[in-house]
Amino acid sequence: MPKLNSHYGKLQASYLFAEIAKRVEEYSTQNPEKSIIRLGIGDVTEPLPAACVEALKEAADELSKRETFKGYPSYEGYAFLRNPIAQQDFQDLGAEVYADEIFVSDGAKSDTANIQEIFAEDNRIAVPDPVYPVYVDSNVMAGRTGLAESGRYEGLVYLECTPENNYLPELPQEKVDLIYLCFPNNPTGAHISREKLTEWVNYALAENAIIFYDAAYVAFIRDESMPKSIYEIPGARKCAIEFRSFSKNAGFTGTRCAYTVIPKELQVGGKSLHQMWFRRQATKFNGVSYPVQKAAAAVYSEAGQAQVKTLTDFYLGNARIVRESLNGFGLKCTGGDNSPYIWVQVNGASWDFFDKLLHNAGVVCTPGAGFGKCGEGHIRISAFNSRANVLKAMERLQKVF
Ligand SMILES: *Cc1c(COP(=O)(O)O)cnc(C)c1O
């Protein structure tokens, strides 16, 4: 009889979105006349930028002709995409990243989930709390944790993000080998300063740790003093892997394209992580389709850049309306200025607050407790929505508070 991966048995069922759906369903059944506004969505709502759609169509036409047909792409991506990535996302900021250090992929979710594969089982792992669950669950599946107890897995080091530290984790007190950081953060919306990120890079260099830096929300940064890439920090090429995605800047959540940067200098015990990841991708991944890479490359055209700016400005406009309204109701919020998420401090349990918004206003949010222990006492509101929905939701909340 085959034996199963027993580590899957340790995974905590993700009650969060199932429980939200259940409570919304109950409310709808009891109040069929009431309309519901969802402010909990972690997916984009606006269509693809026009430049990307044009590129997709042109690429599809090329595939229709023998002369321009394309078969398997390279594992690491076409040069027409990797070159502008290196130039515009890094070199233009003064960050040293070269095109041949970029691995184009189908998602930052898969890359952040899979990167742990090239590391041994007995590494000590640090994750933020609250956390994007992919970092935790991928390590649970790989057997790097014990059992979960009251929401925390034995063996993981949790970096607490609380109102007291402005949701910026402090350096670990104990020795860790691999550190997941996400800035601008999902779910807290907090972003890290250059000074604080420098502390992390210096820590990693001194302690021989590797930082996995998830910058999926970089397109929302408007404060020019804030770092956009970890490679803007001296020394990061020797201690950090950065993950980017086209999902949140250009609305590629359904189109699928992302990339991961592994500098050639990044080594552990003389072994190149770039080479190991290349080998991993070559074995398990067959690249991103030509039309999708063409569409992603269009993000770097002049028109594409302008359209992405308009798109992210639109969501940030939603975020500002939410933040200002909630502040007006006397609620403390973080995020929403350099991120599409607003993290709201509520008095009491996050699920009680969720119920209050649902029952009194027909507004759905995401209870913070679903993202970890430190998420308790908070809710997440997402700016991914239509302007009309956001305005209507704030109007309803006005009546509640
Ligand atoms: C949305 C998101 C991503 C992007 O994932 P894709 O697979 O590229 O769509 C990565 N990290 C975080 C924290 C996210 O919220």
The ligand as a Tripos MOL2 file, in Angstrom:
@<TRIPOS>MOLECULE
LIG
   15    15     1     0     0
SMALL
NO_CHARGES

@<TRIPOS>ATOM
      1 C1         -1.2420   38.1550   -4.4330 C.3       1 LIG1
      2 C2          0.0330   37.8100   -3.7710 C.ar      1 LIG1
      3 C3          1.0860   37.2420   -4.5010 C.ar      1 LIG1
      4 C4          0.9730   37.0260   -6.0000 C.3       1 LIG1
      5 O1          0.7400   35.7350   -6.3030 O.3       1 LIG1
      6 P1          0.6080   35.2600   -7.8320 P.3       1 LIG1
      7 O2          0.7330   33.7910   -7.7250 O.co2     1 LIG1
      8 O3          1.7280   35.8810   -8.6000 O.co2     1 LIG1
      9 O4         -0.7430   35.6990   -8.3230 O.co2     1 LIG1
     10 C5          2.2780   36.9400   -3.8510 C.ar      1 LIG1
     11 N1          2.4280   37.2020   -2.5300 N.ar      1 LIG1
     12 C6          1.4360   37.7670   -1.8050 C.ar      1 LIG1
     13 C7          1.6700   38.0590   -0.3800 C.3       1 LIG1
     14 C8          0.2090   38.0640   -2.3970 C.ar      1 LIG1
     15 O5         -0.7800   38.5960   -1.6750 O.3       1 LIG1
@<TRIPOS>BOND
     1     1     2 1
     2     2     3 ar
     3     2    14 ar
     4     3     4 1
     5     3    10 ar
     6     4     5 1
     7     5     6 1
     8     6     7 2
     9     6     8 1
    10     6     9 1
    11    10    11 ar
    12    11    12 ar
    13    12    13 1
    14    12    14 ar
    15    14    15 1
@<TRIPOS>SUBSTRUCTURE
     1 LIG1         1 GROUP 0 **** ****
